[in-house]
Amino acid sequence: MNKKILGKRMASWLALAGAAALSGCAGLTGGPSATSSSPVYRCEQGLQFTVRFVNDTAVLKGARGDDVLLRDAGGQGAQTVYSNPRLRAEFGMGTGAREAVLQYLQQPLVARCVRD
């Protein structure tokens, strides 16, 4: 293959990869959007996140990054508990089951949260 054609193909692939990277970053705003279909939780210490429950996992997205938590045994009644090595989350707490508690395991941080 001729070097000129190879160079054009390489440039096309790099442009495509750059566009894909930029489109992926376009949705990152440092926190969840209030217009997302997932419920928004607002917590102490200014934390906020969205959560999406899929099978036996909870996918949290927020300013501290994304976390995929697996369902644990525990919780009473409507309460459910999810965790990974970094974070433990309890949902369905409080009046109307609208509260959650996040416990960051690698830091001494526990945040109480309320669903909007």
TAZITA-V209116 format. One record per backbone hydrogen bond with DSSP energy under -1.0 kcal/mol. CO is the residue of the C=O (numbers start at 0). NH is the residue of the N-H. If there is no record, write none. Layout:
co = [CO:CO]
nh = [NH:NH]
This chain:
co = [1:2:3:4:5:6:7:8:9:10:11:12:13:14:15:16:17:18:19:20:21:24:32:38:39:40:41:43:46:48:49:51:53:55:56:57:58:59:60:61:66:68:69:75:79:80:81:82:85:86:87:88:89:90:92:93:97:98:99:100:101:102:106:108:110:111:112:113]
nh = [5:6:7:8:9:10:11:12:13:14:15:16:17:18:19:20:21:22:23:24:25:27:35:50:115:48:113:46:42:40:60:58:56:70:53:68:51:66:49:64:59:57:82:78:90:71:88:69:104:83:102:81:100:79:98:96:114:92:112:89:110:87:108:103:101:43:99:41]
